């Protein structure tokens, strides 16, 4: 599974019209992608549905970049698949 692609799909779902080429690991949610805290929650819900996992609100508070989300999901997948 390509986690970056799943994150891109979730972001495009909550931010219609966003340039998918801007969604790179180093992209910052607020500054680069114009995603506010409510949109981050919506993105997390979309990812939860797509990946069949739960992301905690406390975990989302510290997420600043796309890479942070990728790392969080990959760590969850490792635990789940262990």
N, C-alpha and C positions, 0 to 999 in steps of 0.2 A: 504494500500500500504506500502510495506517495502522500505523505502527510501534508506537504506544502500544497499539493493540488486540492486536497480536501479543505484546507484553510481558505484557499482562493475561492472555491465554490461557495463557502459559507459567507465570505466577505461580499462577493458579487450578489449573493441572495439578499443581504441586508442593505447593500449600497448599490442599487441598480444604477447603471451608467458609469460606474467607476472603471478606470482603465486597468484591466487585469495585469498589464505589464508593470504597474506601480507596486503590485503586491509581491514584494521580495522579502527574504528573511530579515533584512536590515530595516525594513520600513517600520516607522513608528506609527502607531494607531492614530493618535490625536494630530500630530504635526504633519505627517505625510499622507495619511489616508482619510483624514477628517472623520474619524470614528470616535464618538463620544462614549461615555460610560454606559449609557442605555444601549447603544449599538453593539458594544462589546458583549453585553448580556445576550442580546439577540443572536450574535455570532456564536456565542457559547452554546445556546440552545440548538442552533442549527447543527453545530458540530456534535453535540450530544446525540441528536437524532441520527445523523449520518454514521457515527462511529459506535453507537450503542454504548455510551459511557456517560458518567456524570462528572461534571466539573464543578468544584465548590466555589462559592462566591469569594471566599477568602483568597483562593488561588488566582482568581481573575483580577483582584485589586492590584497585584504586583506586575501584571502583564503590561508591558510597554511596547513591545515589538512583535512582529510576526514570528520571529525566531523563538521568542518566549513561549508562544502558543505551541509551536512545533515541538519544542523541548518538553513541555508539559504533557502533550498527547503521547509523544514517544515514550516517556517514562511510564505513563499509565498503561500503554500497550505492552511494555516489557513485563510489568507486574502481572497484568492479566494473562499473558501468554506463558508465564513461568510455571 
